[in-house]
Amino acid sequence: MKKLFYLFLGIVLVLLFPIDTSAQSRSPVQDRRPTVRPPSQSRPPGGTRRPLQLSRRSQLMQQFGWDIGGNIGTSHSLTDVSGSSVEQRPSFLNTQWNTTSINAGVFARYKFHPLIAVKGALNYGHIHGADSLAEGRLRNFYFSNNVFEFSVVGEFYIPKSSPNFPLNVYGFVGMAAFYHNPQLTVPDPDNFEFDDFSKFQPAIPMGLGLYYSLPNNFRIGYEIGWRKTFSDYLDGFTRVWSKGYDSYYFNKLTVSYFIPDRQGWARPRF
C-alpha cells in the first residue's frame, strides 16, 4: 500500500513539473550561437539607409551660380522724330512700329541669393524714326542711330512656392552707359543749324523679365527694358518746347547656360 502511494506521488510530480529534455541535448557550443533577428522594417535588407531628401536649404543652394548667354530681339525709340503723334510722349503706345529694328547682345548673370542677382550686359541696338510716319507732323525729318550700351543691373525675383519650380520672374533696375552717333536728315540741310552734343551718355535701364530652366542647365527667357536717358539728342536734334528727354527700349529673347556655384562667396541666412 505504501509502495502504491509513492508511485502515485511520483506520477503527480512528473505531471506537475515536466523535465526539459531539449535543454539537456544542446551543447555549450550551440548555446553560444547568436540569435538571428528579422530585418527591421525601418531599413531595407542589407542594412543600408533610406535615401534622404534634399532639404529646402540645399534646394535653394542649387540655384546659385552663373548664367552666360546671349539675346536677340527688337529695338524701339521714343524721340521728337520717332513718335507716332505730333507731341513726343515717353509711352509704348507712342511707338512707331514701322521702324522696328534689331538688337543683339551678350550677358553674364550671377545669382547669389534666392531673390537677388546681378547682371552685366553688352547690347547693340539700331533705332530710327521718320516724321512721315506721325500723323499731323509736316517737318519731314528722318534719323538713324546705332546705340552701343554697357549696363549693370540688379534683378529682384518674385518668391516661388517651390525652389524646383522652373519659371523665374523678376524686375530689374540699374545703370548704363551708351555710345551713339545719330544721323539726321532734314529737307534743307544748308539752312538748318545742327547742334553739338556728347556721343557718350548715361541711362537708367529698368524693366521686367522671366526665364524657364530646362533640365540640361539651359535657360530660355524674355525681357523688356526701357532706358531713361538724360539727353534729347538720340534723333540728332532738340526742340525748345520739347517736354522730355529721348528714350529707347529693347524686347529680348534670351538663351543662357547655367553654371552652378558649388562654393560661392555669399550665402543667404535661414
Buried (B, 14 or more C-beta within 10 A) or exposed (E): EEEEEEEEEEEEEEEEEEEEEEEEEEEEEEEEEEEEEEEEEEEEEEEEEEEEEEEEEEBBBBBBBBBEBBBEBBBBBBBBBBBBEEEBEBEEEBBBEEBBBEBBBBBBBBBBBBEBBBBBBBBBBBBBBBBBBBEEBEEEBBBBBBBBBBBEBBBEBEEBEEBEEEEBEBBBBBEBEBEBEBEBEBEEEEEEEEEEBEEEBEBBBBBEBBBEBEEEEBBBBBBBBBBBBEBBBBBBBBEEEBEBBBBBBBBBEBBBEBEEBEEEEEBEEE
